[in-house]
Amino acid sequence: MPTMRVNDVDLAYDEAGDGPAVVLVHAGCADRRMWEHQFQALAADFRVIRYDWRGYGESADATGDFAHHEDLTALMDALEIDRAALVGSSDGGKISLDAALTSPGRITSLTLVAPGVSGHDWPSSMTSLYRERVHDVLGLDRLRRYRTGEADGIDAAELDAYSEAETEFLVAGPSRTREDLDPEVWRLALAMDRRLNQRAWSRPQTPSRTARPPAITRLHEVELPTLVVTGLADVPEILALSNLLVEGIKGARGVEFPRTGHLPPLERPDEFNAALLDFLREPGTAGH
């Protein structure tokens, strides 16, 4: 497993291929393993990098004062990548958008998959549904004790129950169940979510800074080719935010996949790869 020392922390990454650089930024419910299909497909035409954020996967713990988007551009520096196309999923989209706003000359295009956006406040309908479907599996007090490191060890049954509820809600979507997912998709998605929860409950991770001013107030500043990808079985409030990005970023366009939840690259790899490659092969999107 290669690692790179970035901003005083070791980040795990994989690299393959040659050509214009494309960096894959995983979701907050996942790690770099979610990109396996894209990593293989892109390597034929691009220099492709996937990495684990600080505090995720095989990277070092999240400590100190840091920002994920600064880690991203520092990783590009360490790998001698002057400019790259970014493909970010969920909160990886938030990181990618922050990187584009703070280092605009470094980014050639954005592919934002069911993205978060720094500075966006989720409506109460979203937070209430998440609490009902996920947090209430343990109860807020028990969850708080885990997240602050106050719990006396981790109960494996509670870790499993919470991770299963979170994975089903996000990856399948609020109107579907795990039975709607391919068994291998469910297995990997659950393994990634369980791993990150186990780590966060064992060694609470320091939250990161985001771009200032936040991206939600600066969408008009984005002047990059932008593709916004959504799965129509995702949480309605996430779909609404994706629509806001399509409307707020000049020239952005959207691609929607029916019967698909929060992680289209994992659930619909062939369809996603086709849309992504078509986009990246357009003049100007990946340094062509």
MARPA-915453 format. One line per 10 residues: number of its first residue (from 1); their letters; for each residue x, y, z of C-alpha. Coordinates in pm, 1 decimal. Example, Ala and Ser with C-alpha at 12.3 -4.5 7.8 and 13.67 -1.06 7.14 Angstrom:
BEGIN
1	as	1230.0 -450.0 780.0 | 1367.0 -106.0 714.0;
END
This chain:
BEGIN
1	mptmrvndvd	0.0 0.0 0.0 | 167.3 324.6 -109.0 | 138.0 627.6 118.7 | 236.5 988.7 74.9 | 328.2 1230.4 353.3 | 94.7 1526.1 312.9 | 47.2 1812.3 559.0 | 220.2 1606.5 831.4 | -2.6 1302.1 782.3 | 30.4 983.7 574.7;
11	laydeagdgp	-239.2 941.5 308.3 | -293.8 603.8 141.9 | -341.6 616.2 -233.9 | -332.5 415.7 -555.5 | -214.9 536.5 -894.1 | -241.3 386.8 -1241.7 | -227.5 486.1 -1606.1 | -79.6 775.6 -1797.2 | -221.7 1092.7 -1948.1 | -426.3 1379.4 -1806.0;
21	avvlvhagca	-470.0 1343.3 -1429.4 | -801.7 1245.0 -1269.5 | -835.0 1231.1 -890.4 | -1117.9 1028.9 -733.3 | -1244.8 1160.4 -398.3 | -1454.7 906.8 -207.4 | -1777.4 956.7 -13.9 | -1797.6 1018.7 359.4 | -1968.3 680.6 404.9 | -1693.2 499.0 214.4;
31	drrmwehqfq	-1321.7 488.4 136.2 | -1114.4 463.6 -179.5 | -1235.6 108.1 -245.6 | -1565.5 248.9 -377.4 | -1381.5 353.6 -695.5 | -1256.3 9.8 -804.7 | -1458.4 6.0 -1128.6 | -1364.4 362.8 -1217.3 | -998.3 316.4 -1123.7 | -965.9 31.3 -1370.2;
41	alaadfrvir	-1167.9 193.2 -1648.4 | -995.8 533.1 -1634.8 | -641.2 395.1 -1629.4 | -658.5 315.0 -2000.9 | -662.5 683.4 -2096.3 | -576.7 885.0 -1786.3 | -338.9 906.5 -1494.5 | -587.5 816.0 -1223.0 | -539.2 855.3 -848.4 | -769.0 743.0 -571.0;
51	ydwrgygesa	-689.3 808.0 -205.6 | -829.7 779.1 144.8 | -905.1 1103.6 322.7 | -727.1 1172.5 648.4 | -911.7 963.5 910.6 | -1048.3 713.8 656.9 | -948.1 380.0 511.5 | -575.9 317.3 536.3 | -476.7 681.2 587.8 | -363.5 815.5 923.8;
61	datgdfahhe	-605.0 950.1 1183.1 | -759.2 1294.2 1145.1 | -585.8 1513.6 1400.7 | -489.8 1877.2 1433.3 | -612.3 2173.8 1235.2 | -671.4 2065.5 876.6 | -896.8 2087.9 573.5 | -966.0 1794.3 343.6 | -951.3 2012.5 32.8 | -605.8 2134.3 137.0;
71	dltalmdale	-493.7 1772.6 181.7 | -622.0 1703.8 -170.3 | -422.5 1979.8 -337.4 | -117.3 1896.8 -123.5 | -140.5 1537.0 -244.1 | -145.9 1668.3 -600.1 | 168.3 1867.8 -520.2 | 341.1 1564.2 -371.6 | 256.8 1357.6 -681.2 | 373.3 1642.8 -906.7;
81	idraalvgss	28.7 1693.0 -1056.3 | -12.8 2050.6 -1169.7 | -375.8 2019.8 -1283.6 | -638.6 1748.8 -1247.9 | -1000.7 1668.1 -1310.4 | -1177.9 1588.6 -983.2 | -1448.1 1325.0 -938.4 | -1604.4 1355.7 -594.0 | -1883.1 1151.9 -437.4 | -2109.6 1284.4 -158.7;
91	dggkisldaa	-1883.6 1472.6 84.6 | -1604.6 1398.0 -160.8 | -1796.3 1630.5 -390.5 | -1790.5 1894.1 -118.5 | -1413.3 1853.0 -88.3 | -1372.5 1873.8 -466.2 | -1584.2 2187.2 -493.3 | -1390.0 2353.0 -210.6 | -1064.1 2264.0 -385.8 | -1189.5 2415.1 -711.8;
101	ltspgritsl	-1283.0 2739.3 -536.4 | -963.8 2775.2 -335.3 | -722.8 2654.0 -606.9 | -908.2 2734.7 -931.5 | -602.2 2710.6 -1154.8 | -535.8 2353.1 -1042.1 | -868.3 2195.2 -1138.6 | -976.9 2127.6 -1497.3 | -1329.7 1996.8 -1433.9 | -1566.6 1871.2 -1165.5;
111	tlvapgvsgh	-1777.1 1557.8 -1158.9 | -1994.6 1583.3 -847.8 | -2185.2 1269.4 -748.1 | -2476.2 1331.3 -507.5 | -2252.5 1600.0 -359.7 | -2250.6 1783.5 -33.4 | -2167.0 2154.3 -36.3 | -1980.3 2343.6 234.1 | -2206.5 2591.4 413.4 | -2526.2 2409.9 319.3;
121	dwpssmtsly	-2765.3 2348.2 608.4 | -2975.6 2038.3 563.7 | -3347.7 2104.7 620.7 | -3516.9 1956.3 925.2 | -3695.5 1705.5 702.4 | -3356.0 1549.9 620.2 | -3214.3 1553.0 972.1 | -3535.3 1415.0 1119.0 | -3547.9 1130.3 869.7 | -3180.9 1047.0 926.7;
131	rervhdvlgl	-3235.0 1043.1 1301.1 | -3540.5 818.8 1265.2 | -3383.6 573.3 1021.0 | -3024.7 568.1 1149.2 | -2952.2 743.4 1478.8 | -3250.0 596.2 1662.8 | -3108.9 248.1 1606.6 | -2883.2 326.6 1903.3 | -3040.0 639.1 2047.3 | -2873.1 979.6 2046.3;
141	drlrryrtge	-2719.7 946.0 2392.6 | -2552.2 613.8 2315.5 | -2432.7 743.9 1980.1 | -2289.4 1055.6 2144.1 | -2094.6 841.8 2392.7 | -1940.4 648.4 2106.6 | -1855.1 957.7 1905.8 | -1692.3 1133.5 2201.5 | -1499.3 825.1 2312.4 | -1689.7 800.4 2641.3;
151	adgidaaeld	-1824.5 449.6 2578.9 | -1652.2 162.1 2754.6 | -1555.4 -26.5 2440.3 | -1761.5 -96.8 2128.9 | -2050.7 -340.9 2132.8 | -2014.1 -532.9 1804.0 | -2389.2 -585.0 1774.4 | -2450.0 -210.5 1808.1 | -2178.3 -133.8 1552.9 | -2333.8 -381.0 1310.0;
161	ayseaetefl	-2688.7 -252.4 1362.1 | -2590.9 111.1 1319.2 | -2374.4 47.7 1011.8 | -2643.0 -164.3 847.4 | -2906.4 104.4 905.4 | -2679.8 379.6 772.7 | -2575.9 181.2 465.6 | -2932.0 82.4 383.5 | -3058.2 440.4 421.0 | -2784.5 596.7 209.1;
171	vagpsrtred	-2674.8 336.9 -43.1 | -3013.6 179.6 -110.5 | -3211.3 497.2 -39.6 | -3505.7 576.6 187.6 | -3761.8 406.3 -37.2 | -3560.9 86.2 -93.8 | -3395.4 -185.6 113.4 | -3071.5 -380.4 99.6 | -3255.7 -641.1 -107.5 | -3261.7 -390.4 -393.8;
181	ldpevwrlal	-2881.6 -390.5 -408.5 | -2651.9 -641.0 -570.5 | -2510.0 -855.2 -286.5 | -2153.6 -750.1 -368.0 | -2249.9 -382.3 -363.7 | -2415.1 -430.0 -24.3 | -2116.7 -623.9 111.0 | -1857.7 -362.5 13.4 | -2071.3 -62.3 109.4 | -2140.1 -212.0 451.2;
191	amdrrlnqra	-1774.7 -304.3 504.5 | -1662.6 51.5 427.7 | -1924.8 211.2 651.9 | -1859.5 -31.7 937.4 | -1486.8 35.4 917.4 | -1523.4 410.0 938.5 | -1771.2 389.5 1226.7 | -1549.5 149.6 1419.6 | -1256.5 385.7 1376.8 | -1450.3 698.8 1471.0;
201	wsrpqtpsrt	-1595.6 530.6 1780.0 | -1256.9 392.1 1885.4 | -1055.5 707.8 1824.7 | -1276.9 1013.5 1769.3 | -1152.8 1202.9 1464.5 | -1102.1 1579.4 1451.8 | -1348.0 1762.2 1222.4 | -1200.0 1941.0 923.5 | -1224.5 2301.0 816.5 | -1401.8 2383.6 491.4;
211	arppaitrlh	-1362.0 2664.8 240.0 | -1423.5 3018.2 359.3 | -1647.3 3174.5 245.7 | -1834.5 2846.7 200.1 | -1911.2 2705.6 -143.1 | -2287.7 2742.2 -107.0 | -2244.5 3121.1 -140.3 | -1994.5 3098.3 -427.3 | -2143.3 2870.3 -690.8 | -2141.2 3159.9 -937.4;
221	evelptlvvt	-1759.9 3164.6 -911.0 | -1721.9 2814.8 -1055.0 | -1613.4 2843.8 -1417.9 | -1525.8 2482.3 -1486.6 | -1694.5 2210.8 -1689.6 | -1918.7 2047.3 -1428.9 | -2119.1 1727.1 -1435.0 | -2361.4 1653.7 -1149.3 | -2464.1 1287.7 -1114.0 | -2754.7 1165.0 -902.2;
231	gladvpeila	-2938.0 844.5 -830.0 | -3311.0 903.1 -825.9 | -3364.4 667.8 -529.0 | -3144.0 891.0 -312.2 | -3275.3 1106.3 -28.5 | -3500.6 1381.8 -174.9 | -3307.6 1659.8 -0.7 | -2983.6 1537.7 -161.1 | -3152.9 1539.6 -501.4 | -3270.6 1895.3 -434.8;
241	lsnllvegik	-2914.5 2006.1 -353.9 | -2786.9 1846.6 -674.1 | -3049.6 2038.7 -870.5 | -2936.7 2357.5 -695.9 | -2582.2 2295.9 -819.9 | -2697.0 2236.4 -1176.9 | -2885.0 2565.6 -1163.0 | -2617.8 2759.8 -973.9 | -2300.1 2659.3 -1161.7 | -2278.6 2813.6 -1506.1;
251	gargvefprt	-2295.7 2550.1 -1777.4 | -2333.4 2257.8 -1536.0 | -2540.0 1967.9 -1651.0 | -2696.3 1676.9 -1470.8 | -2716.0 1303.5 -1527.6 | -2977.2 1098.4 -1341.4 | -2986.2 723.3 -1289.2 | -3321.4 564.0 -1201.2 | -3343.0 293.5 -933.5 | -3009.2 407.4 -792.0;
261	ghlpplerpd	-2915.2 531.8 -446.7 | -2637.2 750.4 -308.3 | -2337.3 577.4 -469.8 | -2395.6 543.7 -847.1 | -2025.7 463.9 -915.4 | -2060.2 153.6 -699.2 | -2417.6 54.4 -781.0 | -2423.3 132.9 -1156.3 | -2056.7 118.0 -1260.5 | -2107.1 55.0 -1631.5;
271	efnaalldfl	-2359.1 335.5 -1679.5 | -2162.6 570.9 -1456.5 | -1833.6 498.9 -1631.9 | -1989.0 564.2 -1971.2 | -2120.2 904.9 -1860.2 | -1794.1 993.7 -1686.3 | -1570.9 894.7 -1978.6 | -1788.5 1083.2 -2226.3 | -1752.6 1391.9 -2006.9 | -1377.9 1360.5 -1946.7;
281	repgtagh	-1311.0 1312.9 -2318.0 | -1468.3 1647.5 -2403.7 | -1218.8 1922.7 -2488.5 | -1101.2 2108.1 -2177.7 | -1241.4 1878.6 -1910.4 | -927.8 1678.0 -1834.0 | -651.5 1895.2 -1971.7 | -690.9 1778.8 -2331.7;
END
